[in-house]
Amino acid sequence: MNITYYPDGETVKTAMEQDEPLLVLISFDGEQIIASQIDDAVEHHILLRKVDLPDTDIDKYFRIVLDRSGADWTFVCPPDYSGITRKDKRIERFFKDGMTVIPKALNEIGYDVEVEIPKRYRRHFDMMGD
């Protein structure tokens, strides 16, 4: 597993010790984690740019806002996720994959917290129920 801290490990670890909120990107396969204190990166796509990755790669990562109280998952399923064409099946697979990969990755950086999907991102689930 490759972990990148922005701007550096010491800064992020200090933020973690002080329970400052973090922005975290986790590749879909769980092999890449990118973490930054939220004020240093502001948004997930900006964090990608700051670590010299194209911000257009945003749809290759699970997007998390994290502190010791929990992990909020910005639940945005890419339209080409896993090559699944049916939207309901694609969202279902994205959810299952995320709930497997995200907790493992967060444990790697020292967080054992519940993963939540904020209400504003639950519209996909509402659509599936209709």
TORKOL-4160 file (C-alpha; in steps of 0.2 Angstrom, whole numbers, padded with zeros to 4 digits, m for minus):
130
<pt num="1" X="0000" Y="0000" Z="0000"/>
<pt num="2" X="0007" Y="0017" Z="m0005"/>
<pt num="3" X="0002" Y="0031" Z="0007"/>
<pt num="4" X="0005" Y="0050" Z="0002"/>
<pt num="5" X="0004" Y="0063" Z="0015"/>
<pt num="6" X="0002" Y="0081" Z="0009"/>
<pt num="7" X="0012" Y="0092" Z="0012"/>
<pt num="8" X="0022" Y="0080" Z="0022"/>
<pt num="9" X="0020" Y="0066" Z="0034"/>
<pt num="10" X="0024" Y="0076" Z="0050"/>
<pt num="11" X="0011" Y="0089" Z="0046"/>
<pt num="12" X="m0003" Y="0077" Z="0043"/>
<pt num="13" X="0002" Y="0066" Z="0058"/>
<pt num="14" X="0001" Y="0082" Z="0069"/>
<pt num="15" X="m0016" Y="0086" Z="0062"/>
<pt num="16" X="m0021" Y="0068" Z="0066"/>
<pt num="17" X="m0015" Y="0069" Z="0084"/>
<pt num="18" X="m0025" Y="0085" Z="0086"/>
<pt num="19" X="m0040" Y="0077" Z="0078"/>
<pt num="20" X="m0041" Y="0090" Z="0064"/>
<pt num="21" X="m0052" Y="0085" Z="0049"/>
<pt num="22" X="m0043" Y="0076" Z="0035"/>
<pt num="23" X="m0046" Y="0074" Z="0016"/>
<pt num="24" X="m0043" Y="0057" Z="0011"/>
<pt num="25" X="m0042" Y="0049" Z="m0007"/>
<pt num="26" X="m0042" Y="0030" Z="m0008"/>
<pt num="27" X="m0040" Y="0021" Z="m0025"/>
<pt num="28" X="m0053" Y="0009" Z="m0029"/>
<pt num="29" X="m0041" Y="m0005" Z="m0027"/>
<pt num="30" X="m0036" Y="0001" Z="m0010"/>
<pt num="31" X="m0017" Y="0002" Z="m0015"/>
<pt num="32" X="m0016" Y="0021" Z="m0015"/>
<pt num="33" X="m0020" Y="0032" Z="0000"/>
<pt num="34" X="m0018" Y="0051" Z="m0001"/>
<pt num="35" X="m0021" Y="0061" Z="0015"/>
<pt num="36" X="m0020" Y="0080" Z="0019"/>
<pt num="37" X="m0026" Y="0091" Z="0033"/>
<pt num="38" X="m0042" Y="0099" Z="0026"/>
<pt num="39" X="m0036" Y="0117" Z="0026"/>
<pt num="40" X="m0020" Y="0112" Z="0016"/>
<pt num="41" X="m0030" Y="0104" Z="0002"/>
<pt num="42" X="m0048" Y="0112" Z="0003"/>
<pt num="43" X="m0055" Y="0099" Z="m0010"/>
<pt num="44" X="m0052" Y="0082" Z="m0016"/>
<pt num="45" X="m0048" Y="0087" Z="m0034"/>
<pt num="46" X="m0036" Y="0101" Z="m0027"/>
<pt num="47" X="m0027" Y="0088" Z="m0017"/>
<pt num="48" X="m0024" Y="0077" Z="m0032"/>
<pt num="49" X="m0016" Y="0092" Z="m0041"/>
<pt num="50" X="m0005" Y="0096" Z="m0025"/>
<pt num="51" X="0002" Y="0079" Z="m0026"/>
<pt num="52" X="0006" Y="0081" Z="m0044"/>
<pt num="53" X="m0008" Y="0070" Z="m0051"/>
<pt num="54" X="m0021" Y="0076" Z="m0063"/>
<pt num="55" X="m0037" Y="0082" Z="m0055"/>
<pt num="56" X="m0047" Y="0073" Z="m0069"/>
<pt num="57" X="m0042" Y="0057" Z="m0060"/>
<pt num="58" X="m0054" Y="0061" Z="m0046"/>
<pt num="59" X="m0066" Y="0047" Z="m0052"/>
<pt num="60" X="m0053" Y="0034" Z="m0048"/>
<pt num="61" X="m0054" Y="0037" Z="m0029"/>
<pt num="62" X="m0066" Y="0035" Z="m0015"/>
<pt num="63" X="m0067" Y="0052" Z="m0007"/>
<pt num="64" X="m0067" Y="0054" Z="0012"/>
<pt num="65" X="m0068" Y="0068" Z="0025"/>
<pt num="66" X="m0061" Y="0060" Z="0041"/>
<pt num="67" X="m0059" Y="0064" Z="0059"/>
<pt num="68" X="m0059" Y="0053" Z="0075"/>
<pt num="69" X="m0079" Y="0054" Z="0076"/>
<pt num="70" X="m0081" Y="0046" Z="0059"/>
<pt num="71" X="m0078" Y="0045" Z="0040"/>
<pt num="72" X="m0090" Y="0054" Z="0028"/>
<pt num="73" X="m0089" Y="0047" Z="0011"/>
<pt num="74" X="m0093" Y="0058" Z="m0003"/>
<pt num="75" X="m0103" Y="0045" Z="m0012"/>
<pt num="76" X="m0101" Y="0049" Z="m0031"/>
<pt num="77" X="m0102" Y="0034" Z="m0042"/>
<pt num="78" X="m0093" Y="0036" Z="m0058"/>
<pt num="79" X="m0103" Y="0032" Z="m0074"/>
<pt num="80" X="m0090" Y="0020" Z="m0080"/>
<pt num="81" X="m0087" Y="0011" Z="m0063"/>
<pt num="82" X="m0082" Y="m0007" Z="m0066"/>
<pt num="83" X="m0089" Y="m0006" Z="m0083"/>
<pt num="84" X="m0106" Y="m0009" Z="m0076"/>
<pt num="85" X="m0119" Y="m0001" Z="m0088"/>
<pt num="86" X="m0135" Y="m0003" Z="m0077"/>
<pt num="87" X="m0135" Y="0011" Z="m0065"/>
<pt num="88" X="m0143" Y="0002" Z="m0050"/>
<pt num="89" X="m0131" Y="m0012" Z="m0052"/>
<pt num="90" X="m0116" Y="0000" Z="m0054"/>
<pt num="91" X="m0121" Y="0010" Z="m0038"/>
<pt num="92" X="m0123" Y="m0007" Z="m0028"/>
<pt num="93" X="m0106" Y="m0013" Z="m0033"/>
<pt num="94" X="m0098" Y="0004" Z="m0029"/>
<pt num="95" X="m0106" Y="0004" Z="m0012"/>
<pt num="96" X="m0100" Y="m0014" Z="m0008"/>
<pt num="97" X="m0083" Y="m0011" Z="m0014"/>
<pt num="98" X="m0082" Y="0006" Z="m0004"/>
<pt num="99" X="m0088" Y="m0002" Z="0012"/>
<pt num="100" X="m0074" Y="m0016" Z="0010"/>
<pt num="101" X="m0060" Y="m0005" Z="0004"/>
<pt num="102" X="m0062" Y="0011" Z="0014"/>
<pt num="103" X="m0062" Y="0004" Z="0032"/>
<pt num="104" X="m0046" Y="m0006" Z="0027"/>
<pt num="105" X="m0037" Y="0009" Z="0020"/>
<pt num="106" X="m0042" Y="0020" Z="0035"/>
<pt num="107" X="m0036" Y="0007" Z="0047"/>
<pt num="108" X="m0019" Y="0008" Z="0038"/>
<pt num="109" X="m0017" Y="0026" Z="0043"/>
<pt num="110" X="m0023" Y="0023" Z="0061"/>
<pt num="111" X="m0042" Y="0026" Z="0060"/>
<pt num="112" X="m0055" Y="0013" Z="0066"/>
<pt num="113" X="m0071" Y="0024" Z="0063"/>
<pt num="114" X="m0088" Y="0021" Z="0055"/>
<pt num="115" X="m0090" Y="0026" Z="0037"/>
<pt num="116" X="m0105" Y="0036" Z="0034"/>
<pt num="117" X="m0113" Y="0043" Z="0018"/>
<pt num="118" X="m0120" Y="0061" Z="0022"/>
<pt num="119" X="m0138" Y="0063" Z="0018"/>
<pt num="120" X="m0134" Y="0075" Z="0003"/>
<pt num="121" X="m0126" Y="0060" Z="m0006"/>
<pt num="122" X="m0139" Y="0047" Z="m0003"/>
<pt num="123" X="m0150" Y="0052" Z="m0018"/>
<pt num="124" X="m0143" Y="0037" Z="m0027"/>
<pt num="125" X="m0151" Y="0026" Z="m0014"/>
<pt num="126" X="m0167" Y="0035" Z="m0015"/>
<pt num="127" X="m0167" Y="0033" Z="m0034"/>
<pt num="128" X="m0164" Y="0014" Z="m0033"/>
<pt num="129" X="m0179" Y="0012" Z="m0021"/>
<pt num="130" X="m0191" Y="0020" Z="m0033"/>
